[in-house]
Structures are given as structure tokens and as C-alpha cells.
């Protein structure tokens, strides 16, 4: 991965513990496109739907997914990472996301535009 990533996959290390989060990180690390980095973070308030993961990039919508549990979910996350990276503003419709993520989307927060904050 590049030394200065501009896209981030966030993995909650509180949901099921750091060891589980590290296992998820290890499983997805080599599958992410160039420009992505993984950040292990404390609680993202998706506790009822562990494990939660998020996607962030400057000037893009942000996403939070829950119930990430198996190889199918890991594959869906890596597909979404490419889709997210290729989107100008990060905005994707639910039906455009990989199917396993349809019902696992916890939130999509709009991007913060530079110079537009009140």
C-alpha cells in the first residue's frame, strides 16, 4: 500500500476484541486497492451489529457497515472498496453495492465540503 493513503477502512476493535479485529484486518489487507489503509478504531456505536467497519476519504460520503462475519462479507468489502475509491463523491446506491452489504449498511453520512461548514 502507498505511504500516503487517501482512503481508509476502519475496523472496530471494541466489537469482538482486538484479536478478532486484527484477524479481519489480516484477511482484507492484501485485497484492498492501492491507496487504502486500515485503521483499527475504538467503538463506532454499531455494538448491536458486530463487527462494524467504516469507509472514509476526504470529500467523500462515509459509510458504516455491520454484521461483518465471514468470507463472503470480506469479499463484499473489497468490492465496495474499489467502488468507493472510483466514485467521485463516495455516494453509492444500495442496489449498486455488493449484495452481501445490502442489509448491512448502518449509515451513510454525506461528505463535508471544504469551506461549506457553518
Helices and strands as residue ranges (DSSP letters): E 7-12, H 18-29, E 36-41, G 47-49, E 53-57, E 62-65, H 71-86, G 94-96, G 99-101, E 105-109
